[in-house]
Amino acid sequence: MAPIVVSVSLALPGYVVAEAGLTVLGAGLIEPTPSWGLTISAATTYYRADPLYLWLPVLGITILVLALSLLGDAVRDAFDPRTRR
């Protein structure tokens, strides 16, 4: 069970970035579904008028992916018997 949990926790940030990237490109989720990618895609038309409207979702994705990566690393360290002291 431990290798599956570690694998999923380390792959989750990649899934988030892939979904957001595909949605920005138009190959992901459609409008009624909430998504970071839809927010970024909508913000690109208003970038010159209000740049913060674009940078907030980008910053949100960055923080989320960083947090999930650190969580995955912590889970891997917790389940790896070679790193115990």
Sequence and secondary structure as in RCSB ss.txt:
>XXXX:A:sequence
MAPIVVSVSLALPGYVVAEAGLTVLGAGLIEPTPSWGLTISAATTYYRADPLYLWLPVLGITILVLALSLLGDAV
RDAFDPRTRR
>XXXX:A:secstr
 HHHHHHHHHHHHHHHHHHHHHHHHTSS  TTS  HHHHHHHHGGGTTT THHHHHHHHHHHHHHHHHHHHHHHH
HHHH GGG  
